[in-house]
Amino acid sequence: MDSLEVPFYFVWGNRDIFLFMDIIAEKGIHVKVKDFANDFVSSLNLKNVYHVSDRVKVFCDPELYVSSNKGLVDRRTIFVTHFVRGVVSDALLHLEGHVHYGQAKGNYVNLGVFVSR
């Protein structure tokens, strides 16, 4: 992703830490689960991959933002979160990374994928 020179914004899902276990072990990364997203991304030294914490302008015309802070959401904001109860209808788009299965309704998209073993 870093070689594409395009900014990537992400929200962690329940199983995402397992995707990176080999990298964590190889690099000897030690992070607290609570701060995993910020600490892990920082440790990789990627210049264009961001964990969204506040409100970030991602496009100027039309003016669009991305945020994981429910209090900063308006019709120009893509709200990304792991999980929040209910749909944030004030958002342009509400993206959620919580596990279970993909869902879409109105401005809400759950990006979770059902994985069977």
N, C-alpha and C positions, 0 to 999 in steps of 0.2 A: 504494500500500500504506500509505503514511504516513497518509492521510486516514481509513483504516478504524479507527485507534486500537486495533489489535490487534497484539501483538508477533509478529514474524516472525523465525524463526531459519533460517539457511541454511548450506549447504555448497556450495563451488564445484565445478563440473564442468570438464572439459577445455575446453569451448567457451564457457563463460559469459563470459569476458572479451570475446569478440566481440559479445555482446549489448549491451555498454556502451561500445563504441568511440566512438560519436557523442557520448555524454555526456562521456567522457574528453577528447575533442578540444575540445568546446565549452567545457568548464570549465577546460581547460588543466591537468588533473590530472597530476601526476608522482608515480608510485609505483614501488617496487621490486616485481618479480614475486613475490618471496618473501613480501612483506608486503601483496600486492595486496588481499586481502579486507578486512583491518582498515583499511588506509589509504583504500581506495576508499569503503567505507561511511562512514567518518568524514568524508570530504570532501563527501559528499552532505548531511550534516546531517539525516538522518532520525531521528526520535525513537523509532521502534519497530521498526527493522530491525537485527538483531544477527548478527554472525558469531560462532559458538559456539567458544569456546576452552577453557573449563574445564567446570564442571558448574553448571547454572542451574536453579533450581526454576521450573517453568512452571505447576504446578497444585498446590493444597494438599490437596484431598480427592477422590480419593486423591492422595497425595503422588507427583508425577511430576517427573522432571528431563530435561534434554537436555544432552548432552556430546559433545565431540569427543576427549576424553581417554580412551583405552581403559582406563587404570588406575582411572578413577572410575566405571566402569559396573557397575550391578547390575540386578536385575529391575524396578526402578522407573525405569530410565533409557532414553531414546531416544538411541541412539548415532548421531551423524551424522559422516560422514567423506568425504573425497574418495576414498580407497582404503585398504584394509588387507587383507592376505592372510588369507583365511579368514573365516568368519562368527563374529561375537562373540555366542555363544549365551547369555551371561550377561545380555545386554541385553533389555529389553522389546521393542524394535524396533531393527534395525540398518539405517540408511539410508545409501546410498552414492551419490556424484555422479559417479563415474568414467564416462568415455565408453564406448561400445559400444552396448548395447541394454538395454532394461528387462528386469529379471529379478525374480522373487519366489519365495522358498522358505522356509517356516517363518517365522522372525522377520526374515528378510533381504529387503530391497528395493533393487535397483539402479535408480536413477532415470534412468539414461542413456537417450538416445534415438538410434536409428540415423538418420543423416541422409545421404541420397545426393545426389550432385550430377550 
